[in-house]
Amino acid sequence: MNLTNQMLIATPDMADERFTKAVILVCEHNEHGALGININMPSDITFDEILESLSIPADHHDNDEVIYEGGPVNSQCGFILHQNRQDYDSSIQISNGIALTTSKDIIKAIANNSINGEWLMALGCATWDAGQLEQEVADNDWITCSSNENLIFNPQHDPQSKWEQALNIIGVKPHQLGGDIGHA
């Protein structure tokens, strides 16, 4: 099972409160484990604060970007999901249309409003050891579905409603998820 480029949707059975109603894009999944970015938990940190902490001038960017809490691991690091229209240092390809970049050059491009395509910035990420994510899926902590660029990048989507929107992609309504999903 390779869940790269899949979205994980937390079920009501999710025991870890940090992931209640989380929607996570799996950016990398292999025999060593997995890495994902939570796309629906807004942070209190602003993009201007990030630019200031990195000493990057903010001359041309819009001021209404939502920064997300990407997960509990490396929460001081910025992870930028973006449509793959440019090359940046330290990017990994998630799909033909989506990449993940952690280098400062993409933050400068955002600050200068010279990035091509949509982007989402998160502080931190979620990681799983080898076999851990597969076990969590088997334990019904997560429902999976294909990634959806509109859900990930569309600024019109309210971050708090992305959980219900992700469920809607697979035709599930929140009330259909009982506490004993998948258990006979």
C-alpha positions in Angstrom: 0.0 0.0 0.0 1.4 3.4 -1.1 -0.5 6.3 0.2 1.6 9.1 -1.5 -0.7 11.7 -3.0 -3.7 10.4 -1.0 -5.6 12.4 1.6 -6.1 11.0 5.1 -9.4 12.0 6.7 -9.6 11.4 10.4 -12.5 9.3 11.7 -14.3 9.8 14.9 -12.2 6.8 16.2 -9.1 9.0 16.0 -7.6 8.7 19.5 -4.9 11.4 19.1 -6.6 14.7 19.8 -4.0 16.6 17.7 -5.7 15.0 14.6 -9.4 15.5 15.4 -11.1 16.2 12.1 -7.7 16.4 10.4 -7.3 16.2 6.6 -3.7 15.3 5.8 -2.1 15.1 2.4 0.4 12.3 2.3 3.5 13.7 0.7 5.8 10.7 0.9 5.1 7.0 1.9 7.6 4.2 1.5 9.0 1.3 3.4 10.6 3.6 5.9 7.4 5.4 6.9 5.3 8.4 5.8 5.3 12.2 5.9 2.1 14.3 5.5 0.9 17.9 5.9 -2.4 18.7 7.7 -4.2 21.1 5.4 -7.1 22.2 7.6 -5.8 23.5 10.9 -5.0 27.2 10.8 -2.2 28.5 12.9 -2.1 31.7 14.9 1.2 32.6 13.1 1.0 35.1 10.2 3.0 35.0 7.0 4.4 38.5 7.9 5.7 37.0 11.2 7.4 34.2 9.2 9.0 36.7 6.8 10.2 38.9 9.7 11.8 35.9 11.5 13.6 35.0 8.3 14.6 38.7 7.6 12.8 38.5 4.2 11.3 41.8 3.0 7.6 41.7 2.4 7.2 44.2 -0.5 4.7 42.6 -2.8 2.8 39.8 -1.2 -0.9 39.8 -0.2 -1.5 39.9 3.5 -4.3 37.4 4.0 -2.5 34.1 3.7 -3.6 31.4 6.1 -0.6 29.5 7.7 -1.5 26.0 8.8 -0.3 23.7 11.6 1.0 21.0 9.4 1.6 18.5 12.3 3.5 18.1 15.5 6.9 17.2 14.0 9.4 20.0 13.2 6.8 22.6 14.1 9.4 25.4 13.7 10.0 24.4 10.0 7.9 25.7 7.1 6.5 23.2 4.6 5.1 24.7 1.4 2.7 22.6 -0.7 2.5 24.2 -4.2 1.4 23.5 -7.7 4.4 22.3 -9.5 5.1 25.0 -12.0 8.6 26.0 -10.9 11.7 24.4 -9.5 12.9 25.2 -6.0 15.6 23.9 -3.8 14.7 20.9 -1.7 11.4 20.0 -3.4 9.9 16.6 -3.6 7.3 15.6 -6.2 4.1 14.4 -4.7 2.2 14.1 -8.1 2.5 15.7 -11.5 0.7 18.8 -10.2 1.8 19.1 -6.6 5.2 19.4 -4.9 6.4 20.0 -1.3 9.3 22.5 -0.7 11.1 23.4 2.5 13.7 25.8 1.2 13.9 29.6 1.7 13.8 30.4 -2.0 10.1 29.6 -2.3 9.3 31.8 0.7 11.1 34.6 -1.1 9.1 33.9 -4.2 5.9 34.1 -2.2 7.0 37.3 -0.5 7.7 38.9 -3.9 4.5 37.5 -5.4 6.5 35.7 -8.1 5.3 32.2 -7.4 3.4 30.6 -10.3 0.3 28.7 -9.1 -1.3 28.2 -5.8 0.4 27.3 -2.5 -0.2 26.4 1.1 2.3 26.9 3.9 2.3 24.8 7.1 4.5 24.8 10.1 5.4 21.3 11.0 4.4 18.0 9.5 3.0 14.6 10.6 5.3 11.5 10.3 4.8 7.8 10.8 7.3 5.0 11.3 7.4 2.0 9.0 4.1 0.2 9.1 2.5 2.7 11.5 0.3 4.5 9.0 -0.9 1.2 7.5 -1.8 0.0 11.0 -3.7 3.3 11.7 -5.7 2.9 8.5 -6.4 -0.8 9.4 -7.5 0.4 12.9 -10.0 2.8 11.2 -8.3 6.0 12.5 -8.2 7.3 8.9 -10.3 7.1 5.7 -8.3 7.6 2.5 -9.2 9.4 -0.7 -7.3 10.7 -3.7 -5.8 14.2 -3.3 -7.8 17.1 -4.5 -6.0 20.2 -5.6 -9.1 22.4 -5.3 -9.6 21.3 -1.7 -5.9 21.8 -0.9 -5.3 25.2 -2.5 -8.6 27.0 -3.1 -8.5 30.0 -0.7 -12.3 30.1 -0.8 -12.5 26.9 1.2 -12.9 27.6 4.9 -10.1 25.6 6.6 -12.5 24.4 9.3 -14.9 22.9 6.8 -12.3 21.0 4.8 -12.9 17.8 6.8 -16.6 17.7 5.7 -15.6 18.6 2.1 -13.0 15.8 2.0 -15.7 13.4 3.2 -18.0 14.7 0.5 -15.4 13.8 -2.1 -15.9 10.1 -1.2 -19.6 10.4 -0.7 -19.7 10.2 3.1 -21.7 12.5 5.3 -20.3 13.1 8.9 -23.4 11.6 10.5 -22.6 8.3 8.7 -19.4 7.9 10.7 -20.3 6.2 13.9 -17.8 5.5 16.6 -17.5 1.9 15.4 -16.8 2.5 11.7 -15.6 -0.7 10.0 -16.1 -3.0 13.0 -18.6 -5.9 12.7 
